[in-house]
């Protein structure tokens, strides 16, 4: 089933989540859950659509579970950096770079329309 604007939603997720990190924003829990849920749905949809028809669905899924686990481990490791003042600044800077990359993704999408 197609999801119109999937690429834009994913790019917006990079901008929004990067900006939240860069600004060290503390969102209302319900708002944060809605934002993450919408973005997770778009990311999951995109990955599901990308699965080649000839691929083994189980192996494809296991690969995603492993990759997701590795990303979570990386996120936890990066999150530990905020214990130190310089680390807090580095994490915020990485959030800003992520947000800028999201802007680039949208610009590239618009240019290629």
C-alpha positions as CSV (number, residue, x, y, z in Angstrom):
1,X,0.0,0.0,0.0
2,X,1.6,3.3,-1.0
3,X,2.3,6.0,1.6
4,X,2.4,9.4,-0.2
5,X,5.3,11.6,0.9
6,X,7.3,8.9,2.6
7,X,10.6,10.5,1.7
8,X,9.5,13.9,2.9
9,X,8.2,12.4,6.2
10,X,11.6,10.7,6.7
11,X,13.5,13.9,5.9
12,X,11.3,15.8,8.4
13,X,12.0,13.2,11.0
14,X,15.7,13.9,10.6
15,X,15.1,17.6,10.9
16,X,12.7,17.4,13.9
17,X,14.7,14.9,15.9
18,X,18.0,16.6,15.1
19,X,16.6,19.9,16.2
20,X,15.2,18.4,19.4
21,X,18.7,17.1,20.2
22,X,20.4,20.3,19.1
23,X,18.1,22.5,21.2
24,X,18.1,20.0,24.1
25,X,14.4,20.4,24.1
26,X,12.2,18.6,26.6
27,X,9.0,17.6,24.9
28,X,5.7,16.7,26.5
29,X,5.6,12.8,26.6
30,X,2.4,12.5,24.6
31,X,3.7,14.8,21.9
32,X,7.0,12.9,21.8
33,X,5.2,9.6,21.4
34,X,3.1,10.9,18.5
35,X,6.1,12.4,16.8
36,X,8.2,9.2,17.2
37,X,5.2,7.0,16.2
38,X,4.5,8.9,13.0
39,X,8.2,8.9,12.0
40,X,8.6,5.2,12.9
41,X,5.6,4.3,10.8
42,X,7.1,6.1,7.8
43,X,10.5,4.5,8.3
44,X,9.1,1.1,8.7
45,X,6.9,1.5,5.6
46,X,9.9,2.6,3.5
47,X,12.0,-0.4,4.6
48,X,9.1,-2.8,4.0
49,X,8.6,-1.4,0.5
50,X,12.3,-1.6,-0.2
51,X,12.4,-5.4,0.4
52,X,13.1,-7.1,-2.9
53,X,10.4,-9.6,-3.8
54,X,13.1,-12.3,-4.2
55,X,14.4,-11.7,-0.6
56,X,13.8,-14.1,2.2
57,X,11.5,-12.2,4.5
58,X,12.8,-13.9,7.6
59,X,16.4,-13.1,6.8
60,X,15.5,-9.5,5.8
61,X,13.7,-9.1,9.1
62,X,16.5,-10.6,11.2
63,X,18.9,-8.2,9.4
64,X,16.7,-5.2,10.4
65,X,16.5,-6.4,14.0
66,X,20.3,-6.7,14.2
67,X,20.8,-3.3,12.6
68,X,18.2,-1.8,14.9
69,X,20.0,-3.2,17.9
70,X,23.3,-1.9,16.7
71,X,21.8,1.6,16.2
72,X,20.3,1.5,19.7
73,X,23.7,0.6,21.2
74,X,25.3,3.4,19.3
75,X,22.5,5.8,20.5
76,X,23.1,4.7,24.1
77,X,26.8,5.2,23.7
78,X,26.3,8.7,22.2
79,X,23.8,9.4,25.0
80,X,26.4,8.7,27.6
81,X,28.5,11.6,26.3
82,X,26.1,14.0,27.9
83,X,27.6,13.2,31.3
84,X,30.4,15.5,30.5
85,X,30.0,19.2,29.5
86,X,32.0,18.9,26.3
87,X,30.1,15.7,25.4
88,X,26.8,17.5,25.9
89,X,28.0,20.2,23.4
90,X,29.2,17.5,21.0
91,X,25.8,15.7,21.1
92,X,23.9,19.0,20.5
93,X,26.2,19.8,17.6
94,X,25.5,16.3,16.1
95,X,21.8,17.0,16.4
96,X,22.3,20.3,14.6
97,X,24.2,18.5,11.8
98,X,21.5,15.9,11.6
99,X,18.8,18.6,11.2
100,X,20.9,20.3,8.5
101,X,21.2,16.9,6.7
102,X,17.4,16.6,6.8
103,X,17.1,20.0,5.1
104,X,19.6,18.8,2.4
105,X,17.4,15.6,1.9
106,X,14.3,17.8,1.4
107,X,16.2,20.1,-1.0
108,X,17.5,17.2,-3.0
109,X,14.0,15.7,-3.2
110,X,12.5,19.0,-4.4
111,X,15.2,19.4,-7.0
112,X,14.7,15.9,-8.3
113,X,10.9,16.3,-8.7
